[in-house]
């Protein structure tokens, strides 16, 4: 039986911040309009002062499920932050309840949430959550968009863009009229003002209201993406005060794009990413370990960098591309302070479940975001959850990427105190160890000073992953789990 909705608004549409393209300016409205009117031009998060990210994550090679939920935190929008946090926690609870059982199944169920900014101005802020759910066959996708009114300090769901129930009823009628064009397979009766069909609405650059529907929500999944753009003139009488502010905000942003102000990053030919202190330690002569941090940069990364700097220790940061693009200043600081910035995919989906084209896109897009921030392109990548298959290795080889997992897991993603995390790291460390941690956890950052003190007391030096391999170097497409795979030893194949 077809479900009309995935758990808690689960969503992921194949849209990118600049992927919709822009057509010539309209003489009637004097603004840029998308080549496809249901596409949305998203705001570059790196331009937003006071934006950081928060993450809920679960899963490793022994887990029964994979979870990665990422959402923005804006210093000027506390009510919006609270709404996003509540939604993230709701989705995690629902997914856990549905995927009960402690024994791993293959392929593992997966919940993935990332986000985009539908608008960001003093008049309105819109955050579009994109979530995918995998339950053993295909991905189920849906969207949910929240809006924030800076004048009132209030966060609302997408229906808050409308002036009331009568406006929502009228919008339902307008939407049905457009959906008729998609053929008889669309179940129009499902679209109703009191349903959950209007939980993802935003404006395109011409001011039209884009209404998005979840996969399989209004008919068979073969219909593909379903969305309509209600013309600006028709929707104007239906908008609330916030709706009018949001519409104008997006139109003003479009005018900026016409003037050439649209920020973007593109593929580069930047040099390979290396630590600016590489070669200062000879791991053939001294005991070395590589501290590695996944999933950031996040809200605690700056404090972690402070603590590493104080102890003159270096690390490898496997950054998620969407976080890297949102917070490039943290990447620049990592690079300047001698750390290695590496690739952890764009949105932290299990790459072993993806088609090769999507794997390549995820890794290349992340590499371009890093290169735009630091002027160097990563040549080292860590697959999310450590999940590797032959297809991923083949793609990595073509892209010139070495794959790195770990051989010491502090299990900080499962919780525990800073002492628990430090004790695992110190107890299991050995010469050439690659130690897994996550800079998205407060307890991990608090554990680092103790880890550094105790391991340094045992004679260890802290280096980036490639330095473990010295002059032997690392080969594209190979899988590395421990610095002990060297020289004279072959990397894992």
C-alpha positions in Angstrom: 0.0 0.0 0.0 1.4 3.4 -1.0 2.2 5.7 1.9 1.2 9.3 1.5 4.2 10.5 3.6 7.6 9.4 4.9 8.4 9.6 8.5 8.5 13.2 9.8 8.8 14.8 6.4 11.7 12.8 5.1 13.2 14.4 2.0 15.9 14.9 -0.5 15.4 16.5 -3.9 18.2 16.6 -6.5 18.6 20.4 -6.4 21.7 22.4 -5.8 22.2 26.0 -4.8 23.1 27.0 -8.4 21.8 24.1 -10.4 18.6 25.6 -11.7 20.2 28.1 -14.0 18.8 31.5 -14.9 17.0 32.6 -18.0 17.0 36.1 -19.5 15.3 38.9 -17.5 11.6 39.2 -17.9 10.5 42.5 -19.4 7.3 42.3 -17.4 8.8 41.8 -14.0 12.3 43.0 -14.5 13.7 40.2 -12.5 15.6 37.0 -13.3 13.4 33.9 -13.5 14.5 30.3 -13.2 14.7 28.3 -16.5 12.5 25.8 -14.7 10.0 27.8 -12.5 9.7 25.1 -9.8 13.5 25.4 -9.1 14.7 27.6 -6.2 17.8 29.7 -6.2 19.3 29.1 -2.7 21.4 31.5 -0.6 25.1 30.8 -0.2 25.3 30.0 3.6 28.9 31.2 3.7 27.6 34.8 3.3 25.5 34.6 6.5 27.2 36.0 9.6 26.7 33.9 12.7 25.7 30.7 10.9 27.0 27.4 12.2 25.8 23.8 11.9 24.4 21.1 14.2 24.5 17.4 13.6 22.8 14.3 15.0 24.6 11.1 13.9 24.5 7.4 14.6 26.2 4.4 13.1 29.5 2.7 12.3 30.5 -0.5 10.7 28.9 -2.5 13.6 25.6 -0.5 13.8 22.1 -1.6 12.7 21.3 1.8 11.1 23.0 4.8 9.7 21.8 8.3 10.6 23.2 11.8 9.7 21.0 14.8 10.4 22.5 18.2 9.7 20.8 21.6 10.1 21.8 25.2 10.5 22.1 27.2 13.6 21.7 31.0 13.1 22.7 33.4 15.9 19.9 35.8 15.0 17.1 33.2 14.8 16.7 31.3 18.1 13.1 30.3 17.5 14.0 28.9 14.2 16.9 27.0 15.7 14.6 25.5 18.2 12.1 24.4 15.5 14.8 22.8 13.5 16.2 21.0 16.5 12.7 19.6 17.4 12.2 18.4 13.9 15.6 16.7 13.8 15.0 14.9 17.1 11.5 13.9 15.9 12.9 12.4 12.8 15.6 10.5 14.7 13.0 9.1 17.2 10.7 8.0 14.4 13.5 6.3 12.4 14.8 4.5 15.5 11.3 3.2 16.3 10.9 1.9 12.7 14.3 0.3 12.5 14.2 -1.7 15.7 16.7 -4.5 16.3 20.4 -4.6 17.3 21.7 -6.9 14.6 23.1 -5.2 11.5 21.2 -5.9 8.3 22.6 -5.3 4.8 22.3 -2.9 3.2 21.7 -0.9 6.4 18.7 1.4 6.8 19.7 5.0 6.5 18.3 8.4 7.4 20.0 11.4 5.9 19.0 15.1 6.3 20.7 18.1 5.0 19.5 21.6 4.3 19.5 24.7 2.1 18.6 28.4 2.7 15.5 29.3 0.7 15.9 32.9 1.8 18.1 34.9 4.3 17.6 38.6 4.8 16.4 41.0 7.5 12.9 40.4 6.3 12.7 36.6 6.2 14.8 33.4 6.7 13.8 30.1 5.1 15.4 26.7 5.8 14.5 23.8 3.5 15.3 20.5 5.0 16.1 17.7 2.4 15.9 14.2 3.8 16.4 10.8 2.3 15.4 7.5 3.8 16.7 4.1 2.7 15.0 1.0 3.9 16.6 -1.7 1.7 15.4 -1.0 -1.8 15.3 2.6 -2.9 15.6 6.1 -1.4 12.4 7.8 -0.3 12.6 11.5 -0.6 10.6 14.5 0.7 11.1 18.1 1.8 10.0 20.4 4.6 10.6 24.2 4.8 10.5 26.3 7.9 10.3 30.1 7.9 11.4 32.7 10.4 10.1 36.3 10.8 13.0 38.4 12.2 10.6 41.3 13.1 8.5 39.1 15.4 11.2 36.5 16.3 8.8 33.7 15.4 9.3 30.5 13.4 6.5 28.9 11.4 6.0 26.0 9.0 5.4 26.8 5.3 1.7 27.4 5.8 2.8 30.5 7.8 3.5 32.1 4.4 -0.3 32.3 3.9 -2.8 34.6 5.5 -5.1 31.9 6.9 -7.4 28.9 6.2 -9.3 30.6 3.3 -6.0 31.4 1.6 -4.8 27.9 2.0 -8.1 26.6 0.5 -7.6 28.9 -2.5 -4.0 27.8 -2.9 -5.1 24.2 -2.9 -7.4 25.0 -5.8 -4.7 26.7 -7.8 -2.3 23.9 -7.2 -4.8 21.3 -8.4 -5.3 23.2 -11.6 -1.6 23.0 -12.3 -1.3 19.4 -11.3 -3.9 18.4 -13.8 -1.2 19.0 -16.4 0.8 16.1 -15.0 -1.9 13.5 -16.1 -4.5 11.3 -14.6 -2.1 9.4 -12.4 -1.8 12.4 -10.0 -4.3 11.9 -7.2 -5.8 15.4 -6.9 -8.1 14.5 -4.1 -5.1 14.1 -1.7 -4.4 17.9 -2.1 -6.4 19.6 0.6 -5.9 22.6 2.9 -5.9 20.6 6.1 -3.4 18.0 4.9 0.4 17.9 5.1 0.9 18.5 1.4 1.9 22.2 2.0 4.9 21.7 4.3 7.5 22.7 1.8 6.9 26.1 0.1 9.3 28.7 -1.0 9.7 31.4 -3.7 11.6 31.3 -7.0 13.4 34.4 -8.1 10.4 35.7 -9.9 8.3 35.7 -6.7 6.2 32.6 -7.8 5.3 30.3 -4.9 6.9 26.9 -5.4 5.0 24.1 -3.7 6.9 20.8 -3.5 5.5 17.3 -2.8 7.2 14.3 -1.4 8.1 11.3 -3.6 5.1 9.0 -4.2 2.8 11.4 -2.2 0.3 12.2 -4.9 0.6 9.1 -7.1 3.0 6.4 -8.2 6.7 6.9 -7.7 7.2 6.7 -11.4 5.8 10.3 -11.6 9.2 11.6 -10.4 9.5 15.0 -8.8 6.2 16.8 -8.4 6.2 20.5 -7.8 4.2 23.5 -9.1 5.0 27.2 -9.2 1.9 29.4 -8.5 2.4 32.7 -10.3 3.3 35.7 -8.2 0.2 37.6 -9.2 -2.1 34.8 -8.2 -0.4 34.1 -4.9 0.0 37.8 -3.8 -3.5 38.1 -2.3 -3.0 34.9 -0.3 0.2 35.8 1.5 0.6 36.7 5.1 2.9 39.6 6.3 5.8 37.1 6.5 4.9 35.7 3.1 5.1 39.1 1.5 8.4 39.8 3.3 9.8 36.4 2.1 8.7 37.0 -1.5 10.3 40.4 -1.6 13.4 39.1 0.0 13.9 36.5 -2.7 13.1 39.0 -5.5 15.7 41.4 -4.1 18.3 38.6 -4.0 17.5 37.9 -7.6 18.3 41.5 -8.6 21.6 41.0 -6.9 22.3 38.0 -9.0 21.5 40.0 -12.1 24.2 42.4 -11.0 26.8 39.6 -10.8 26.7 39.4 -7.0 25.8 35.7 -6.8 28.6 33.8 -4.9 29.6 30.4 -6.2 32.5 27.9 -6.4 33.5 25.9 -9.5 35.9 23.2 -10.3 39.5 24.3 -9.9 43.0 23.1 -10.7 44.3 23.9 -7.3 47.4 22.0 -5.9 46.9 19.0 -3.8 46.1 19.6 -0.1 49.0 19.1 2.3 49.9 20.2 5.7 52.1 23.2 5.7 54.2 21.4 8.3 54.5 18.1 6.4 58.0 16.6 6.7 58.7 18.1 10.1 58.3 14.7 11.7 59.9 11.5 10.4 57.5 8.7 11.4 60.1 6.1 10.4 62.1 7.2 13.4 59.6 8.3 16.0 56.2 7.0 17.2 53.4 8.8 15.3 49.6 8.7 15.5 47.1 10.5 13.3 44.2 12.1 15.1 41.3 12.4 12.7 38.0 14.3 13.1 34.9 13.6 11.0 31.6 15.3 10.1 32.5 19.0 10.7 33.2 21.8 10.7 30.6 22.3 13.3 29.8 24.5 16.3 32.7 23.1 18.4 35.4 23.0 15.7 36.8 26.5 16.6 37.4 25.4 20.2 39.0 22.2 19.0 41.4 24.2 16.9 42.2 26.4 19.9 43.2 23.3 21.9 45.2 21.7 19.2 47.1 25.0 18.7 47.8 25.3 22.4 49.4 21.9 22.4 51.1 22.3 19.0 49.4 19.2 17.7 48.2 18.6 14.2 45.2 16.5 12.9 43.3 15.5 9.8 39.8 16.9 9.4 37.5 14.9 7.1 35.0 17.6 6.3 31.4 17.2 5.0 31.1 19.3 1.9 27.9 21.1 2.8 29.5 22.1 6.1 32.7 23.2 4.4 30.8 25.4 2.0 28.8 27.0 4.8 31.9 27.7 7.0 34.9 28.2 4.8 36.7 30.4 7.4 37.1 27.4 9.7 38.7 25.4 6.8 41.1 28.3 6.1 42.1 28.3 9.8 42.7 24.5 9.7 45.0 24.8 6.7 46.9 27.8 8.1 47.5 26.0 11.4 49.1 23.0 9.8 46.2 20.6 9.7 45.1 18.6 6.7 41.6 19.3 5.2 40.3 16.1 3.7 37.1 14.9 1.9 34.1 13.2 3.7 31.6 13.5 0.9 29.0 16.2 0.3 26.1 15.1 2.6 27.4 12.0 4.4 25.3 9.4 2.6 26.6 5.9 2.4 28.5 6.0 -0.9 28.4 2.2 -1.3 24.7 2.5 -1.9 25.0 5.2 -4.6 25.4 5.0 -8.4 29.0 5.8 -9.5 27.9 9.1 -11.0 26.4 10.2 -7.7 29.5 9.0 -5.8 31.7 11.1 -8.1 29.5 14.1 -7.8 29.5 14.0 -4.0 33.3 13.7 -3.8 34.0 16.2 -6.6 31.6 18.8 -5.2 33.2 18.5 -1.8 36.7 18.8 -3.3 35.7 21.9 -5.1 34.2 23.5 -1.9 37.4 22.8 0.0 39.5 24.2 -2.9 37.4 27.3 -2.9 38.1 27.8 0.8 41.8 27.0 1.1 43.2 27.0 -2.5 44.1 23.3 -2.3 42.2 20.2 -3.4 42.0 17.1 -1.1 43.5 13.9 -2.2 42.5 11.9 0.8 38.9 10.9 1.5 37.0 9.0 4.2 33.8 7.3 3.1 30.9 7.9 5.5 30.5 5.1 8.0 33.6 3.5 6.6 31.5 1.8 4.0 33.6 0.8 1.0 32.9 -1.3 -2.1 34.8 -1.8 -5.4 32.8 0.8 -7.2 33.8 3.4 -4.7 37.4 2.4 -5.0 37.2 2.7 -8.8 35.7 6.2 -8.6 38.3 7.2 -6.0 41.1 6.0 -8.3 39.7 8.0 -11.2 39.5 11.1 -9.0 42.9 10.7 -7.6 41.7 10.0 -4.0 43.1 7.7 -1.4 40.5 6.2 0.9 41.1 6.2 4.6 39.1 4.6 7.4 40.6 4.0 10.9 41.9 1.3 13.3 41.2 3.0 16.6 37.6 4.0 17.2 36.9 6.2 20.3 33.2 5.5 19.8 32.5 9.1 20.7 29.4 9.0 18.4 27.8 6.7 20.9 28.0 9.2 23.7 30.0 8.8 26.9 32.1 11.2 28.9 35.2 12.9 27.9 37.1 10.5 30.1 35.6 7.5 28.3 36.7 8.9 24.9 40.2 9.8 26.1 40.6 6.3 27.7 39.7 4.5 24.5 42.0 6.6 22.4 45.0 6.2 24.7 44.4 2.5 25.5 44.2 1.5 21.8 46.8 3.8 20.4 49.9 2.3 18.7 52.6 3.6 16.4 51.0 4.4 13.1 47.4 4.4 14.5 44.6 6.3 12.8 42.3 7.5 15.6 38.7 8.2 14.8 36.9 11.1 16.5 34.2 13.6 15.6 34.5 17.4 16.1 30.7 17.8 16.2 30.6 16.5 19.8 31.3 18.7 22.8 32.6 15.7 24.9 35.2 14.9 22.1 36.6 18.4 22.1 36.8 18.3 25.9 38.7 15.0 25.7 41.4 16.2 23.4 43.7 17.9 25.9 43.9 14.7 28.0 44.5 12.6 24.9 47.3 14.9 23.8 49.0 15.0 27.2 48.8 11.2 27.8 50.0 10.2 24.4 52.7 12.7 24.3 53.8 11.3 27.6 54.2 7.9 25.9 56.4 9.5 23.3 54.0 10.0 20.4 54.0 12.8 17.8 50.8 13.9 16.2 50.8 14.1 12.4 48.4 14.1 9.5 47.4 10.8 7.8 49.6 11.1 4.7 52.7 11.7 7.0 52.3 8.2 8.5 53.2 6.9 5.1 56.3 9.0 4.6 58.1 8.8 1.3 56.1 5.8 0.3 53.1 8.1 -0.2 49.5 7.1 -0.6 48.0 5.7 -3.8 44.7 6.7 -5.3 41.9 4.2 -5.0 43.7 2.3 -2.2 42.1 1.8 1.2 44.2 2.6 4.3 43.2 1.7 7.8 46.5 1.9 9.7 49.9 3.6 9.4 51.4 0.1 10.1 50.6 -0.7 6.4 54.0 0.7 5.5 56.9 0.8 4.1 57.5 -2.7 3.1 53.8 -3.5 3.7 51.0 -3.2 1.2 47.9 -1.1 1.8 44.7 -2.9 2.2 43.0 -3.8 -1.1 
